Amino acid sequence: MVVDIVGIAHPAFADHIFCTHHSPVGTDVSDRWRMLRPGLLPLWAGLPMGLFDDMYSGQPLGSGILLFSLTLIALDLIELRFPWSG
């Protein structure tokens, strides 16, 4: 957000005006699915979903795998600490 405001104010940062900083839709869907049904999505599912995301989006191989795996592990740890859906 700050970069976008600076981009409007200063022409040196003009390439950041139209830059969007959104998370991948697949990560959002898997996070919501994990929160809705905690036991159905195993932790290893981050590997194939991240691999598909890397191949589809053109990102460096391993970035989506790391993102999906870390979010699933973090959600699992939060679920163990705060069991709100059990």
LOBAFI-744690 format. One record per atom (N, C-alpha, C): residue number from 0; atom name; residue in three letters; x, z negated, y negated. Coordinates in nm, 4 decimals, padded with zeros to 6 digits. Each point is the difference from the previous one (the first is absolute). Example, Ala and Ser with C-alpha at 12.3 -4.5 7.8 and 13.67 -1.06 7.14 Angstrom:
BEGIN
{0; "N"; "ALA"; {01.3190; -00.7800; 00.5690}},
{0; "CA"; "ALA"; {-00.0890; 00.0000; -00.1190}},
{0; "C"; "ALA"; {00.0900; 00.0000; -00.1200}},
{1; "N"; "SER"; {-00.0350; 00.0720; -00.1050}},
{1; "CA"; "SER"; {00.0820; -00.0060; -00.1190}},
{1; "C"; "SER"; {-00.0770; -00.0730; -00.1090}},
***
This chain:
BEGIN
{0; "N"; "MET"; {00.0827; 00.0000; 00.1182}},
{0; "CA"; "MET"; {-00.0827; 00.0000; -00.1182}},
{0; "C"; "MET"; {00.0871; 00.0000; -00.1244}},
{1; "N"; "VAL"; {00.1042; -00.0811; -00.0011}},
{1; "CA"; "VAL"; {00.0878; -00.0047; -00.1157}},
{1; "C"; "VAL"; {00.0708; 00.1339; -00.0174}},
{2; "N"; "VAL"; {00.0397; 00.0613; 00.1116}},
{2; "CA"; "VAL"; {00.0674; 00.1300; -00.0073}},
{2; "C"; "VAL"; {-00.0938; 00.1038; -00.0585}},
{3; "N"; "ASP"; {-00.1286; -00.0051; 00.0352}},
{3; "CA"; "ASP"; {-00.0957; 00.0955; -00.0539}},
{3; "C"; "ASP"; {-00.0186; -00.0190; -00.1496}},
{4; "N"; "ILE"; {-00.0041; -00.1239; -00.0468}},
{4; "CA"; "ILE"; {-00.0137; -00.0260; -00.1429}},
{4; "C"; "ILE"; {00.1245; 00.0467; -00.0742}},
{5; "N"; "VAL"; {00.1178; -00.0276; 00.0549}},
{5; "CA"; "VAL"; {00.1248; 00.0452; -00.0609}},
{5; "C"; "VAL"; {00.0059; 00.1521; 00.0016}},
{6; "N"; "GLY"; {-00.0493; 00.0619; 00.1042}},
{6; "CA"; "GLY"; {00.0003; 00.1454; 00.0082}},
{6; "C"; "GLY"; {-00.0838; 00.0644; -00.1081}},
{7; "N"; "ILE"; {-00.1087; -00.0630; -00.0369}},
{7; "CA"; "ILE"; {-00.0824; 00.0517; -00.1080}},
{7; "C"; "ILE"; {00.0707; -00.0195; -00.1343}},
{8; "N"; "ALA"; {00.0673; -00.1121; -00.0167}},
{8; "CA"; "ALA"; {00.0623; -00.0323; -00.1267}},
{8; "C"; "ALA"; {00.1312; 00.0739; -00.0216}},
{9; "N"; "HIS"; {00.0725; 00.0317; 00.1041}},
{9; "CA"; "HIS"; {00.1324; 00.0599; -00.0137}},
{9; "C"; "HIS"; {00.0076; 00.1273; 00.0830}},
{10; "N"; "PRO"; {00.0367; 00.1124; -00.0625}},
{10; "CA"; "PRO"; {00.0010; 00.1258; 00.0759}},
{10; "C"; "PRO"; {00.1067; 00.0088; 00.1087}},
{11; "N"; "ALA"; {00.1004; -00.0877; -00.0024}},
{11; "CA"; "ALA"; {00.1015; 00.0023; 00.1044}},
{11; "C"; "ALA"; {-00.0572; -00.0410; 00.1351}},
{12; "N"; "PHE"; {-00.1084; -00.0767; -00.0025}},
{12; "CA"; "PHE"; {-00.0645; -00.0455; 00.1231}},
{12; "C"; "PHE"; {-00.1290; 00.0774; 00.0269}},
{13; "N"; "ALA"; {-00.0122; 00.1190; -00.0558}},
{13; "CA"; "ALA"; {-00.1251; 00.0755; 00.0098}},
{13; "C"; "ALA"; {-00.0330; 00.0426; 00.1431}},
{14; "N"; "ASP"; {00.1001; 00.0102; 00.0862}},
{14; "CA"; "ASP"; {-00.0293; 00.0395; 00.1385}},
{14; "C"; "ASP"; {-00.0728; -00.1089; 00.0760}},
{15; "N"; "HIS"; {-00.0017; -00.1224; -00.0507}},
{15; "CA"; "HIS"; {-00.0691; -00.1102; 00.0674}},
{15; "C"; "HIS"; {-00.1444; -00.0153; -00.0437}},
{16; "N"; "ILE"; {-00.0460; 00.0819; -00.0931}},
{16; "CA"; "ILE"; {-00.1375; -00.0144; -00.0487}},
{16; "C"; "ILE"; {-00.0997; 00.0278; 00.1111}},
{17; "N"; "PHE"; {00.0229; 00.1067; 00.0757}},
{17; "CA"; "PHE"; {-00.0949; 00.0387; 00.1031}},
{17; "C"; "PHE"; {00.0374; -00.0548; 00.1376}},
{18; "N"; "CYS"; {00.0972; -00.0883; 00.0056}},
{18; "CA"; "CYS"; {00.0449; -00.0584; 00.1259}},
{18; "C"; "CYS"; {-00.0977; -00.1087; 00.0430}},
{19; "N"; "THR"; {-00.0487; 00.0079; 00.1211}},
{19; "CA"; "THR"; {-00.0898; -00.1035; 00.0514}},
{19; "C"; "THR"; {00.0749; -00.0850; 00.1013}},
{20; "N"; "HIS"; {-00.0287; -00.1264; 00.0011}},
{20; "CA"; "HIS"; {00.0683; -00.0943; 00.0893}},
{20; "C"; "HIS"; {-00.1031; -00.0631; 00.0933}},
{21; "N"; "HIS"; {-00.0446; 00.0773; 00.0966}},
{21; "CA"; "HIS"; {-00.0993; -00.0483; 00.0951}},
{21; "C"; "HIS"; {00.0642; -00.0169; 00.1362}},
{22; "N"; "SER"; {-00.0537; -00.0934; 00.0761}},
{22; "CA"; "SER"; {00.0484; -00.0167; 00.1362}},
{22; "C"; "SER"; {-00.0639; 00.1072; 00.0883}},
{23; "N"; "PRO"; {00.0625; 00.0312; 00.1117}},
{23; "CA"; "PRO"; {-00.0578; 00.1007; 00.0896}},
{23; "C"; "PRO"; {-00.1363; -00.0435; 00.0527}},
{24; "N"; "VAL"; {-00.0891; 00.0950; 00.0138}},
{24; "CA"; "VAL"; {-00.1360; -00.0293; 00.0456}},
{24; "C"; "VAL"; {00.0023; -00.0549; 00.1424}},
{25; "N"; "GLY"; {00.0888; 00.0509; 00.0841}},
{25; "CA"; "GLY"; {00.0083; -00.0489; 00.1374}},
{25; "C"; "GLY"; {00.0376; -00.1469; 00.0076}},
{26; "N"; "THR"; {00.0876; -00.0440; -00.0898}},
{26; "CA"; "THR"; {00.0371; -00.1413; -00.0037}},
{26; "C"; "THR"; {-00.1194; -00.0850; -00.0410}},
{27; "N"; "ASP"; {-00.0745; 00.0472; -00.0987}},
{27; "CA"; "ASP"; {-00.1186; -00.0733; -00.0435}},
{27; "C"; "ASP"; {-00.1031; -00.0103; 00.1112}},
{28; "N"; "VAL"; {-00.0209; 00.1104; 00.0705}},
{28; "CA"; "VAL"; {-00.0987; 00.0002; 00.1090}},
{28; "C"; "VAL"; {00.0443; -00.0936; 00.1123}},
{29; "N"; "SER"; {00.1278; 00.0045; 00.0377}},
{29; "CA"; "SER"; {00.0459; -00.0876; 00.1078}},
{29; "C"; "SER"; {-00.0043; -00.1465; -00.0422}},
{30; "N"; "ASP"; {00.0281; -00.0284; -00.1269}},
{30; "CA"; "ASP"; {-00.0102; -00.1379; -00.0480}},
{30; "C"; "ASP"; {-00.1434; -00.0500; 00.0064}},
{31; "N"; "ARG"; {-00.0928; 00.0820; -00.0455}},
{31; "CA"; "ARG"; {-00.1426; -00.0407; 00.0029}},
{31; "C"; "ARG"; {-00.0479; -00.0156; 00.1437}},
{32; "N"; "TRP"; {00.0437; 00.0916; 00.0877}},
{32; "CA"; "TRP"; {-00.0404; -00.0079; 00.1399}},
{32; "C"; "TRP"; {00.0555; -00.1260; 00.0649}},
{33; "N"; "ARG"; {00.1246; -00.0340; -00.0333}},
{33; "CA"; "ARG"; {00.0634; -00.1205; 00.0558}},
{33; "C"; "ARG"; {-00.0722; -00.1259; -00.0485}},
{34; "N"; "MET"; {-00.0465; 00.0011; -00.1259}},
{34; "CA"; "MET"; {-00.0730; -00.1161; -00.0513}},
{34; "C"; "MET"; {-00.1409; -00.0077; 00.0580}},
{35; "N"; "LEU"; {-00.0610; 00.1158; 00.0255}},
{35; "CA"; "LEU"; {-00.1357; 00.0023; 00.0541}},
{35; "C"; "LEU"; {-00.0019; -00.0384; 00.1472}},
{36; "N"; "ARG"; {00.0894; 00.0574; 00.0783}},
{36; "CA"; "ARG"; {00.0100; -00.0266; 00.1432}},
{36; "C"; "ARG"; {00.1436; -00.0383; 00.0346}},
{37; "N"; "PRO"; {00.0375; -00.1272; -00.0135}},
{37; "CA"; "PRO"; {00.1403; -00.0390; 00.0139}},
{37; "C"; "PRO"; {00.0608; 00.0242; 00.1376}},
{38; "N"; "GLY"; {-00.0740; -00.0057; 00.1057}},
{38; "CA"; "GLY"; {00.0588; 00.0097; 00.1324}},
{38; "C"; "GLY"; {00.0109; 00.1400; 00.0565}},
{39; "N"; "LEU"; {-00.0627; 00.0975; -00.0623}},
{39; "CA"; "LEU"; {-00.0059; 00.1338; 00.0595}},
{39; "C"; "LEU"; {00.1213; 00.0870; -00.0292}},
{40; "N"; "LEU"; {00.0703; -00.0253; -00.1066}},
{40; "CA"; "LEU"; {00.1146; 00.0824; -00.0376}},
{40; "C"; "LEU"; {00.1284; -00.0765; 00.0303}},
{41; "N"; "PRO"; {00.0753; 00.0399; 00.1039}},
{41; "CA"; "PRO"; {00.1219; -00.0740; 00.0348}},
{41; "C"; "PRO"; {00.1101; 00.0232; -00.1035}},
{42; "N"; "LEU"; {00.1007; -00.0867; 00.0041}},
{42; "CA"; "LEU"; {00.1087; 00.0099; -00.0974}},
{42; "C"; "LEU"; {00.0804; 00.1288; 00.0155}},
{43; "N"; "TRP"; {00.0151; 00.0494; 00.1218}},
{43; "CA"; "TRP"; {00.0790; 00.1208; 00.0208}},
{43; "C"; "TRP"; {-00.0710; 00.1239; -00.0526}},
{44; "N"; "ALA"; {-00.1252; -00.0100; -00.0402}},
{44; "CA"; "ALA"; {-00.0740; 00.1155; -00.0508}},
{44; "C"; "ALA"; {00.0555; 00.0497; -00.1334}},
{45; "N"; "GLY"; {00.0787; -00.0836; -00.0685}},
{45; "CA"; "GLY"; {00.0617; 00.0435; -00.1248}},
{45; "C"; "GLY"; {00.0997; 00.1117; 00.0199}},
{46; "N"; "LEU"; {00.0647; 00.0044; 00.1156}},
{46; "CA"; "LEU"; {00.0994; 00.1037; 00.0276}},
{46; "C"; "LEU"; {-00.0615; 00.1393; 00.0059}},
{47; "N"; "PRO"; {-00.1010; 00.0262; 00.0842}},
{47; "CA"; "PRO"; {-00.0542; 00.1370; 00.0024}},
{47; "C"; "PRO"; {-00.0753; 00.0366; -00.1277}},
{48; "N"; "MET"; {-00.0683; -00.0970; -00.0623}},
{48; "CA"; "MET"; {-00.0699; 00.0314; -00.1246}},
{48; "C"; "MET"; {00.0992; 00.0320; -00.1112}},
{49; "N"; "GLY"; {00.1087; -00.0759; -00.0089}},
{49; "CA"; "GLY"; {00.1020; 00.0268; -00.1004}},
{49; "C"; "GLY"; {00.0723; 00.1308; 00.0254}},
{50; "N"; "LEU"; {00.0249; 00.0315; 00.1265}},
{50; "CA"; "LEU"; {00.0640; 00.1264; 00.0347}},
{50; "C"; "LEU"; {-00.0877; 00.1182; -00.0406}},
{51; "N"; "PHE"; {-00.1283; -00.0100; 00.0278}},
{51; "CA"; "PHE"; {-00.0930; 00.1057; -00.0413}},
{51; "C"; "PHE"; {-00.0031; 00.0115; -00.1525}},
{52; "N"; "ASP"; {-00.0007; -00.1131; -00.0691}},
{52; "CA"; "ASP"; {-00.0011; 00.0016; -00.1460}},
{52; "C"; "ASP"; {00.1266; 00.0649; -00.0555}},
{53; "N"; "ASP"; {00.1149; -00.0314; 00.0584}},
{53; "CA"; "ASP"; {00.1256; 00.0608; -00.0448}},
{53; "C"; "ASP"; {00.0000; 00.1509; 00.0213}},
{54; "N"; "MET"; {-00.0479; 00.0448; 00.1141}},
{54; "CA"; "MET"; {-00.0017; 00.1431; 00.0295}},
{54; "C"; "MET"; {-00.1015; 00.0735; -00.0869}},
{55; "N"; "TYR"; {-00.1133; -00.0621; -00.0255}},
{55; "CA"; "TYR"; {-00.1056; 00.0647; -00.0778}},
{55; "C"; "TYR"; {00.0338; 00.0040; -00.1487}},
{56; "N"; "SER"; {00.0566; -00.1088; -00.0528}},
{56; "CA"; "SER"; {00.0242; -00.0086; -00.1440}},
{56; "C"; "SER"; {00.1340; 00.0593; -00.0417}},
{57; "N"; "GLY"; {00.0931; 00.0160; 00.0936}},
{57; "CA"; "GLY"; {00.1297; 00.0536; -00.0343}},
{57; "C"; "GLY"; {00.0981; -00.1034; -00.0508}},
{58; "N"; "GLN"; {-00.0331; -00.1248; 00.0114}},
{58; "CA"; "GLN"; {00.0911; -00.1072; -00.0394}},
{58; "C"; "GLN"; {00.1141; -00.0090; 00.1008}},
{59; "N"; "PRO"; {00.1102; -00.0655; -00.0374}},
{59; "CA"; "PRO"; {00.1093; -00.0165; 00.0967}},
{59; "C"; "PRO"; {-00.0466; -00.0745; 00.1247}},
{60; "N"; "LEU"; {00.0462; 00.0463; 00.1135}},
{60; "CA"; "LEU"; {-00.0420; -00.0585; 00.1270}},
{60; "C"; "LEU"; {00.0399; -00.1470; 00.0059}},
{61; "N"; "GLY"; {-00.0956; -00.0840; 00.0201}},
{61; "CA"; "GLY"; {00.0239; -00.1428; 00.0083}},
{61; "C"; "GLY"; {-00.0631; -00.0779; -00.1134}},
{62; "N"; "SER"; {-00.0297; 00.0643; -00.1123}},
{62; "CA"; "SER"; {-00.0588; -00.0734; -00.1123}},
{62; "C"; "SER"; {-00.1434; -00.0429; 00.0308}},
{63; "N"; "GLY"; {-00.0793; 00.0897; 00.0550}},
{63; "CA"; "GLY"; {-00.1370; -00.0356; 00.0382}},
{63; "C"; "GLY"; {-00.0029; -00.0943; 00.1187}},
{64; "N"; "ILE"; {00.0923; 00.0198; 00.0930}},
{64; "CA"; "ILE"; {00.0083; -00.0891; 00.1162}},
{64; "C"; "ILE"; {00.0278; -00.1422; -00.0456}},
{65; "N"; "LEU"; {00.0940; -00.0145; -00.0926}},
{65; "CA"; "LEU"; {00.0325; -00.1323; -00.0531}},
{65; "C"; "LEU"; {-00.1181; -00.0590; -00.0762}},
{66; "N"; "LEU"; {-00.0653; 00.0817; -00.0831}},
{66; "CA"; "LEU"; {-00.1139; -00.0475; -00.0783}},
{66; "C"; "LEU"; {-00.1140; -00.0466; 00.0898}},
{67; "N"; "PHE"; {-00.0385; 00.0825; 00.0958}},
{67; "CA"; "PHE"; {-00.1100; -00.0362; 00.0889}},
{67; "C"; "PHE"; {00.0351; -00.1226; 00.0841}},
{68; "N"; "SER"; {00.1212; -00.0029; 00.0533}},
{68; "CA"; "SER"; {00.0395; -00.1117; 00.0858}},
{68; "C"; "SER"; {00.0057; -00.1312; -00.0775}},
{69; "N"; "LEU"; {00.0585; 00.0032; -00.1186}},
{69; "CA"; "LEU"; {00.0091; -00.1233; -00.0794}},
{69; "C"; "LEU"; {-00.1363; -00.0500; -00.0454}},
{70; "N"; "THR"; {-00.0909; 00.0910; -00.0355}},
{70; "CA"; "THR"; {-00.1327; -00.0460; -00.0405}},
{70; "C"; "THR"; {-00.0769; -00.0590; 00.1177}},
{71; "N"; "LEU"; {00.0126; 00.0617; 00.1182}},
{71; "CA"; "LEU"; {-00.0695; -00.0562; 00.1164}},
{71; "C"; "LEU"; {00.0580; -00.1360; 00.0403}},
{72; "N"; "ILE"; {00.1317; -00.0141; -00.0094}},
{72; "CA"; "ILE"; {00.0628; -00.1294; 00.0313}},
{72; "C"; "ILE"; {-00.0416; -00.1045; -00.1026}},
{73; "N"; "ALA"; {-00.0028; 00.0370; -00.1280}},
{73; "CA"; "ALA"; {-00.0403; -00.0946; -00.1043}},
{73; "C"; "ALA"; {-00.1453; -00.0425; 00.0175}},
{74; "N"; "LEU"; {-00.0882; 00.0951; 00.0312}},
{74; "CA"; "LEU"; {-00.1399; -00.0358; 00.0220}},
{74; "C"; "LEU"; {-00.0165; -00.0883; 00.1229}},
{75; "N"; "ASP"; {00.0805; 00.0234; 00.1029}},
{75; "CA"; "ASP"; {-00.0059; -00.0846; 00.1188}},
{75; "C"; "ASP"; {00.0458; -00.1423; -00.0313}},
{76; "N"; "LEU"; {00.1059; -00.0121; -00.0794}},
{76; "CA"; "LEU"; {00.0467; -00.1340; -00.0385}},
{76; "C"; "LEU"; {-00.1010; -00.0721; -00.0881}},
{77; "N"; "ILE"; {-00.0645; 00.0735; -00.0897}},
{77; "CA"; "ILE"; {-00.1037; -00.0608; -00.0839}},
{77; "C"; "ILE"; {-00.1181; -00.0432; 00.0856}},
{78; "N"; "GLU"; {-00.0356; 00.0827; 00.0973}},
{78; "CA"; "GLU"; {-00.1117; -00.0346; 00.0895}},
{78; "C"; "GLU"; {00.0320; -00.1245; 00.0830}},
{79; "N"; "LEU"; {00.1251; -00.0143; 00.0421}},
{79; "CA"; "LEU"; {00.0378; -00.1205; 00.0752}},
{79; "C"; "LEU"; {-00.0058; -00.1238; -00.0885}},
{80; "N"; "ARG"; {00.0388; 00.0160; -00.1255}},
{80; "CA"; "ARG"; {00.0046; -00.1148; -00.0922}},
{80; "C"; "ARG"; {-00.1396; -00.0373; -00.0504}},
{81; "N"; "PHE"; {-00.0807; 00.1004; -00.0343}},
{81; "CA"; "PHE"; {-00.1340; -00.0226; -00.0538}},
{81; "C"; "PHE"; {-00.1005; 00.0750; 00.0848}},
{82; "N"; "PRO"; {-00.0511; -00.0597; 00.1085}},
{82; "CA"; "PRO"; {-00.0925; 00.0720; 00.0886}},
{82; "C"; "PRO"; {-00.1424; 00.0037; -00.0580}},
{83; "N"; "TRP"; {-00.0257; 00.0936; -00.0920}},
{83; "CA"; "TRP"; {-00.1306; 00.0052; -00.0648}},
{83; "C"; "TRP"; {-00.1029; 00.0781; 00.0796}},
{84; "N"; "SER"; {00.0401; 00.0803; 00.0944}},
{84; "CA"; "SER"; {-00.0971; 00.0826; 00.0716}},
{84; "C"; "SER"; {-00.0134; -00.0408; 00.1469}},
{85; "N"; "GLY"; {00.0122; -00.1265; 00.0276}},
{85; "CA"; "GLY"; {-00.0046; -00.0395; 00.1400}},
{85; "C"; "GLY"; {-00.1012; -00.0973; 00.0360}},
***
